[in-house]
Structures are given as structure tokens and as C-alpha cells.
Amino acid sequence: MPDHQLDIQWCVAEHTQLPGEDLIRHWANVCLRELIDGDAEVCLRIVDVSEIRSINLTYRGRDEATNVISFPNDSLDENGRILLGDIVICQEVVATESKQQGKSVEAHFAHLLIHGILHLQGHDHFLDDQADRMERIEIDLMENLGYGNPYE
């Protein structure tokens, strides 16, 4: 069985709004087992609005807060582990969007983690056919985790 590692960096003063580390690690492991052949490592950074806005402006040219940003790496470490890259998720945006969309914070966070992992693998949603494929994978993975379709 592949050995997957999720490095979680909590860069917020309080993280009681979000699921616990054990659950986040479980979600990541389920997704990575489904998607990756071999050992993989992902860094997840959970940030506040000011940090995600700064990152979004610096790397995407957008002066606004967003929910998730991914930075693919796709290199190997000295042990042959795939270093997929970094995912940054904004705690406050997750909480706000969850309320707006009538979803639990837990389900929305799981979806954004999956979305970020898929971006690390090169999936995208700029073209309709790419978006359809990416959404289908997200729906399947959310069902594997026990959640419903995030797009309904």
C-alpha cells in the first residue's frame, strides 16, 4: 500500500471552525490512494483572508480572497516519493461559502481539498471537457468519503 504524507500547516489563530487533522488526513489518504500510484506527499496550508488574498494577488494577479489555490510540484524526493505540491485553503472563505451554499463546513472543506489535489495532478476546469472530467472525479471521490455531490 502506498505511503502518503500530508503536512498540515495551521496558519490561523483558531481552527475550531474546521475539521480536525485526523479527518483531513483520512480524506487526503483516501483521495491519494485513488489517484496516485506510488508514495506521495502534499503540503496543506490553512490560512486567513489576508494571506490568501496576498497569495492570490502575487501568483494569480487577483486582488481578492479565494477558497483554494494549488501549487503543483510533481518532483521526487531522495526516497522516490512524489512531491505533488502545496494546497492553500482559506478558513474564513470555507466557512462563509458553506453558509451561503447550505453545506456543512466539513463537506465543503473535503471538496476543496479534493479540488486542490486534482489541480496538483494537472486537472483543470478552464475548458468544458476538462471541467466535466474534473467534476466527475470530484463527485466520485466525495461519494467515496461519504458525502454527496458538491455541485448540487
LINLINVEN-V513967 format. One record per run of one state. SS is the DSSP state (@ for helix, = for strand, . for the rest). FROM is the first residue (numbers start at 0). TO is the last residue. If there is no record, write none. Layout:
ss=SS from=FROM to=TO
ss=SS from=FROM to=TO
//
This chain:
ss=. from=0 to=2
ss== from=3 to=9
ss=. from=10 to=19
ss=@ from=20 to=34
ss=. from=35 to=38
ss== from=39 to=46
ss=. from=47 to=47
ss=@ from=48 to=59
ss=. from=60 to=66
ss== from=67 to=75
ss=. from=76 to=80
ss== from=81 to=89
ss=@ from=90 to=100
ss=. from=101 to=103
ss=@ from=104 to=119
ss=. from=120 to=126
ss=@ from=127 to=143
ss=. from=144 to=151
//
